[in-house]
Amino acid sequence: MLVHQTRFSGVVITGHGRTGSSWLHSLLSSHPQLRLVGGEPFQEGFSYDAWKHPNKTPRLYLEQLVRNGPIAIKYMWPAVHRFKLFDDFHDLGFHTIHSYRNRLLDVYISWRFHASKLSGNKLNIHNDRISIDREKFEEFARQYDHVQKQLRAMVPNAIIVCYEEFRANTTIILNQIQDKLRLPITCLSSDKSKILKRSQSEIVMNFEEIKDLSDRIYTIEDKA
């Protein structure tokens, strides 16, 4: 019996924003057998929307991207919500990597500073401080929890990467990922690695008020 072998088209990195996905994407893209697809092509306003084609579909755009070999592409939650492409990624021979982060307060802090840039306020995460509203944080936590559950259900065979573990054991985990992808083990590098030297208490003005939230742990395996 002949078994059809789908060619390896690359890796798709998914997850909730502010979980180290850009760093992971950049690292994997430095592999000589993977090409970088920058940004988040299927997010509204990004490269898919600018692509001109008479029979335009997300599937066709993916097929165009992989014509010249395997790629590394980001497909984060806003794009997942917009286009349901996991079946297409699977059919075309992609492997999915899901990034997540244990410390929810760190995710929220990073999101607040990122959102400030988008709004034009441009808070500096290395100097400025913020105040956190408990109800808004709790709502953020519920949304984060929802995203994790949905993604695990959509791609049950994804390679799972925890940001905190990845930060502590970068080379080991990168080698494990390359092995699972059946890529030659190569030393990967990125210019996107950022280490925040300030503690949560130095960033959050009302930290004492919400310090119980700083210990909130979300473990994706416990929620599966």
Phi, psi and omega in degrees: 000127179278134178247124180287124178260112177289135180293155177282117182257354177129199182237143174243124182258126182228172180147190174271146179301154177071034181240019178087012184294322180294321178296313179298318179300315181295318179298310182295327180292343178279355176290135183298342180260009178232137177258141179284128165251109189287160177065209178230086192307327186263003173286146183304129178091359182262199196296329178299320181294331181275349183287131181257119178201137183295331180244043188299127171215155176301321180299315180296322178296318176300316180298324177294320183296326186265006181300327183259018176122172183301147183231165169244122187226145176262139181217076188277176192306317178303322179288322177300318180294328183279312181234132176268095189245004185297324176296321178295316178302316181295313182298327183275355175095028177272152167253141182257135174242127180251121179261140176213171184225135183286317188274099185298325180295325176295319177299315183295316179299313180298318179297318180300315181290323177295316179297326180295325177294318181294329181274351180096356180286326174053058172292145180259115185294342180272348183230317187281163179236157181228161173249141184246128175274127184300316183295320179293322178294318179298322178294319177299318180297320178295320180293319178299316179300318179298315181299314181300315181296317181296315182293321178296324179289322182288323183229075185294341181258017180293151170284125185262129179235116176271126184305313183297318178291322180295319178298321184281332186225051189304307185296316181299313182291321177300319178294322178296319179296314180299322179295317179294328178277356182060039175259148174302135180293120183229148175286116184258149183219158180208149175262009185261358181293125181232127178246116180279121185272348179271146178278168177302319182293333178282335182269321187264117184296321181256040184301319181300326180291327185239023185296336176297331179288337183293340180263003180295127181242132173246116178246116189299326180294329179288338184264351185294000000 
